[in-house]
């Protein structure tokens, strides 16, 4: 599937509104910043059916890297989501564990709705906000990142850098954007591991 119709948004960024390709049911309902701090977000984030697709380019127009990343994502969306879930769960797990031990009115709802033992359920703590396609890649497939609002850091969010369905770096939201080849910066942003 070719890229959707894009509009120039910034000097090196094109944008389009697209249906969510992954994490369609994910909602960010709670902000958990540390032990004892929890607030329910009203309304929850992530209820929109669409997100922004951002195309970051150094050449002034979209390239084959963008096209290949987008086509690969759409053709393998379920595999991308399956690969994202353990990464997001590892990042969220310590906050979830802290939340389990705290008594707080809003945490009661979180505890009742969340299976803390399963990486299949970070849905109450994430919202996919954007997908960014980069003007770089390897093996004929471009890099992309999933830009997320997350309950464990609702101020900074999270960005997961992916190539051909495999996450390989994670940082704060938009951290990989406008850095040229994001793979070089990724060396400083390892994926979280569940301890």
N, C-alpha and C positions, 0 to 999 in steps of 0.2 A: 504494500500500500504506500503510495507516495506521501510526501509531507503534505499536511493541510495548507490551505492558503495562509500565508504569513504576512504580518505587517511589521514594518520596522518600528521598534519601540525605543531603543537606545542607539548609540553610535555603532555598536557591534552586536546588537541583540535584536532578533526577530521574535515575534510572539504570535501564538494562535490559541484559541480556546478549544479544548478537545475533551472527549469523554475520558474518565479515569481508566487507564489501562490496567492497573493493578490496585490492590487494597481498596476495592470499591466499597466494602462494608465497614472499613475502619473509621472509627470516630474517636476524637479526643474529647473526653468528658471530664477528666480530672487533672489538675496540676498538683504534682507532688514534688516539692522542691527539697525537702529534707524531712527528717523525722518530726512528726507533729504538725507539719504544715500540709494541708490538703484543702483544695477548694474545687468545687464543682463549677465547670464552665457552662454558662447558660447564655445562648444555646451552645450545644457542642459544636466543635469544629469538624469539618469534613462532611457536612450534610449535602453540599452541592454535588450535582451529578458530573460537573466538569472541573477541569483544572487548567492552568496555563502550561502550554508547551513553549519553552524558551529555546531558541536556536542561537548559540553563541558562535560568532564567526569572526575570524581575523581577515578574511578575504573579501568582505563586503557583501557576500551573498551565500546562501546555503550551499554545501558541498556534498560530495558522495559520502563523506563520513556521517553527516547528519542523516541523510537518507537511509544509509545502511543500519545505523543504530535504531532509528524509528521502525523500520521494517522488521528488524530482528525482535524488538520488544513486542510489537503487535503479534508477530507469528508465534512467540514463545512466552506470552504474558503469564501463564500459570507457572512456568518454570522460574521466571523472574521472581514472582511472588513467593514461591517456595524457598528460594535462596535468600530473600530478604528477611523472612520471618525469624530465623535463628539469630541473625545479626541484630535485629531490633530487640529481640527478647534478651540477648546478652547485655545490650546497652541499658535496657529498662529493669533488668532483674534486681539489681541492688535496691532501686527505689521501691519496687514491688515488695521485696523482702522487708524493708523498713516499714512499709505501710501495713504489713500484716501484723506487726507487733504493737501498733499504736491504736489507742482507742480515741476515736474522733467521729462525730456524727456523719460527716460525708464519707469517711473511710468505710463505714458500715455498708454503704451502697456499693462502693468499689469492691470490697471484699466479697459481697454477695454475688456480684456480676462477673468476677474475674477468676479464672482458673490459674492460680499462681504457679502451678507445677508444669504448665504446658506452654511451649514456645508458639503453639498455634494460636494463642490468644493475646497478642499485644494490642488488639483492636481498640480497647478502651483508652489507650494511651498514645495513639498516633493519628495523624491526618495527613494524607498526601496532598500537598499544596501545588507542586510544580514538578515537571520533568524537564531537565536541561540536557540538550544535545550539544556535544562539543565538536569543534573543528579539528579533531585528532582521533586516533584510534590505532588499531593494529589488526593484522589478519583480515583486512577488508571490512571490519566492523568498527563503527565509531564508539567512543565512550559516551556514557550518559550518567546523569545523577538523578536520584529521587530526593526532592526537597520536602522535608516533613516538619510539621508542627508536632512536638512531642511533649508528653506530660511531665517527663523527668527533667526537662529544661525548656519550659515554654518561652523563655526569653530569647534563647539562641537557636532553638530547633536543631535539626540534624540533616546532614546531607550524606547519602550513601552513593559512592562512585562505583559504577558497574561496567563491566565489559563482557559482551556476549552472554549475559545472564549470570555472571559471576561477580558478586560484590568483592571489591579489593581494597577499599578505604572508606573511612567514615570520619566526618568532622562536623563543625557547626554549619547551619544552613547557609547556603551560597558561598561556602568557603572555597570551593573548587572553581567557581565561576570567574571568568576574566583573568585566569592565571596562565593563559597560553595552553600548553599541553598539561592537563590536570594530572596525568600519570606521574610527572616529576614531583608535584606537590604531595601526591598520595603517599610517598615514602615516609612522610612525617605524620601520617594520619592512619595508624593501623586500625584494623577492625577490632571491636571489643570481643573479649572472650568471657564466657560465663565461668566465674570462679566457684 
